[in-house]
Amino acid sequence: MIIVYESKTGFTKKYAEMLAAKTKLEVFRVDEISKISQDEEIIFLGWMKVGKIQGLNKLRNYNVKVVCGSGTGQTAEPDTETVIARNKIEDIPFFYLRGGCLPLKEIKGMDRILLSIFVKMLKSSKDRDEKTEEAISIIENGFNGVKEENLVPVLDFLNGKAKENSL
């Protein structure tokens, strides 16, 4: 079993490295996929954008056994069921890992433009609630939610699988 990840700003990469340190598994970036046998069991970690797990489609012909999506929300957004359906991973265990976001001033290109527009929309919303305020703050100021404890459900699952295989 190996770990494969797709990371844009480093938060998902950090999770992949933390998971590798805990499991002693090898880690590969998605763009190194040609080095991997299609039969190799894979734990995939990718960052999420509008409920889509980035990089996952590049592994459709590989043996993905676990999928982790990393995002800035406290929970998978829009919700876990939608993420699973959008990514066509109904038969694969899915885990959400709260990741992070660089401050808006550090984001480049089209992402910066789109996030700036999104913040303006959020700020002009008549129904601004706690969740909206948090989203504005995360985008404007950045946020790092990467914590080892967020990997506990993944590690528990993998440990359970290891016990099954040794019986």
N, C-alpha and C positions, 0 to 999 in steps of 0.2 A: 504494500500500500504506500502511496505517495501523496504529497500535497501539491496542488496546482492552484495558482491564484492570478487574479487580474486586479491591479491596483492603479489608480490614477494619481492620488495625492499622498499615498504612503500608509494610510490607515489600515487598509486591508492587508497590505504587505506585512505590517507589524503583527497582525493577527496570525498570518501564515507562519511567520518566524516564531512567534510564541507557541503556536501549536506544534511546530517542528521540535522546539526545545523540550516540550512536555512529552512528545511521543517518540522522539528520535527518528522521525520519518524524514525522507529527503523532500526538498522543496524546489518547485520549478515555477517560473512565470509562464503564463499562457503562450507567449511567443517562443517558448522553448519546447513546445509540445512535440515537435518532430523527434526529439530525443527519447520519447516515451513510447513503450509498446502499447498498442491498443487494448491489450488484455490486462494491463496493469490496473489495479483498483485505485481509484482516485477520490480524495477528499478535495472538493473544489470550493474556493472562497472567491467571491467577486463582489465588487461594489454595486450598489443599486441606484438606478435612475428611473423614476416613475414606475417602480415595481418590477423593472427588468434587471436581471442580474447580468452585469456586463462580463463578457468573455465566455459565458456558459455555452453559447451556440457553437463556439470553436471546438467544443469537446463532445459534440453530439455522437460522434462515432467512437467514443472512448468509454471505458468502463467506470463511469462516475457512480460512486456508492453513497456519497454524502454531499450535500450542497449547503454552503453557508453564504448568506447575503449580508453585506455590511451597509448600514445607512446611518443617517443622523437622528432619525426618530427614536423615541423610547421603545417603540415596537415596529415591526415590519409595516411599511406603508405601501399601498393604502391599507392592507391587512394581510395576514398570513395566507388566507385562502386565495386571495387575488394574486399574490406573488407566486404561489405554487401553480395556479392555473396559467398565468401569463408566461411562465417559464417552462411549462409542460414538464413538471417534475413531480407529478402525482404519486409516482411509485418510488421516489427517492426521499430519504429523510432530509428535512430542511430545518436549518437553524438560523435564527436572526442574531447578528452581532452588532451592537451599537458601535458605530465607527466614529467618524468625525468629518469636519469640513474646515478648509482653510478660510481665513478671513477674506471677505469679498475683495479687498484691495490687493490681495496676493493671487487672485484667480485671473487667468488670462483669456483672451479671445472671446469666442462665442459664449462660453460658459459664463463669463463675467457679465456679458450683455444680458443674457437670459435671466441670470440670477438677480441682476439689478432691476429688471422689469418685474420679476416675481416679487421682490421686496416692495416695490412701489404698489403693486396690486394688494399685497398683504396689508400695507400701511393704510391704504385707502378703504379697506374693508370696514363696513359698518358693524360687522359682527366680530370684532377683534376680541378673542378670548385668550386664556393662558397659553394654549397650544400655539396660537398665531403669534403671540408675543415672543414665545420661545423660538419659533422658526425664524422670525426677524432677527433676533439676537444671534442665533447660530450663524446665519448667513453673513451678517454684518461683522461680527466679532470673531468668528471661527469657533470651533468646539472640538474637543478631543474626548471621546467616550470610550476609547480603547482601554480595556481592563482585563487582566487575566481571569478574573472571576466570571466574565462573560463567556469564557470557553468551557466552563464546568459542564453544561448540558452536552456539549459535543464530546468532551472527554469521557463523561459517564456513558454515553452511547457507544463510543469506541471501546471502552473497557468491557461493556456488556457483550459486544460483538466478539471481542477477544476471548471472553469466557466461553461463549457459545462454540467457537471454533476449537477450543481445547477439550471440549467434552467428547 
